[in-house]
Amino acid sequence: MTPLLTIVVLVLVAIAIWQMTKIFELSQIRASNSQVASETDNKYNGYLMFAFLIFLYGITIFSFWKYTKVLLPEAASEHGGGYDSLMVLSFVIIFIVQTLTQFLLHYFAFKYRGDRERKALFFADNDRLEFIWTIIPVIVLAGLILWGLYAWTNIMDINDEDDPLTVELYAQQFNWTARYAGNDNVLGDANVRMIDIDNANVLGLDNSDPNAADDIIVKELHLPVGRKVNFKMRSQDVLHSAYMPHFRAQMNCVPGMITQFSFTPTITTAEMRQNPDVVDKVKRINGIRAEKAAKGLDNSDPWEFDYILLCNKICGKSHYNMQMKIIVETEEEYNAWIASQQTFGKSMASAQ
Ligand SMILES: [Cu+2]
């Protein structure tokens, strides 16, 4: 309440000062009309244009310096490299065009600042100029769009070639569950209407479907490196979005339908922890955490890098914390882990 009152008082004080200056201005009798800009005003505004340009360039350089380090490390999936190249090229083009056009905009505002001696040149149109500023964006944008479409069709080409692992990602407010298809690599039928919490059937698997018995339901996603994974996404309640930033992957999870995404992880968790960018980031975060620990604050335990699955649709009050750990490991480690997990059939048998 106090901050609100303070803000209200400050706003009222500002309005009072503004009104008082207006009264003061009105009480001044002026010989000349102050509403018309003088030569000094024009010059002053012309140079202010340059000052603003310097401010824009300054804040750009500052942002590069300060925030480049919070960007994601190298892509950990097969398609991620191509995706990153497309993004970098788009950024470079936008950066060059923005730097040039901002300079021209502000320079011309300065060059053609108000001058009583100068008369404006009038011409209706210039075909050559219009052609140039139409054709250049057309070529550049067509190139970007074509490359984008090519990348999109490649990434979204979900098929069963190369013996992919089938994994379901199940979203609900506010957590993720993963389901492996088991030995047959076919997910059993499931429907939210068949959810039976009392019998631990949390994902609503169809008991009568023989494909369901060997399915494995887990709360931590393990993936073998180098093997393609076909994800099938479901949602129990509202729109969620399965976002795996390190693999450059995202797909909406929509109630009532199954959506898909596919990628091949290329870097294990252990290898990614050695990546210089990741090492740097972990060091920085643990520095902050050490400071917190010294002050006796929460969330101050040392942090270790892990891949992560996040929800990227604002789905409710605990959306910010809807996440699941992803572990990319060698084929052997994965096989050992999956063998130690209980199948749906067994967990149902022990629940009854
Ligand atoms: Cu969500």
Boltz pocket constraint, residues with backbone or C-beta under 6 A from the ligand:
constraints:
  - pocket:
      binder: B
      contacts: [[A, 171], [A, 172], [A, 173], [A, 174], [A, 239], [A, 240], [A, 241], [A, 311], [A, 312], [A, 313], [A, 314], [A, 315], [A, 316], [A, 319], [A, 322]]
      max_distance: 6.0
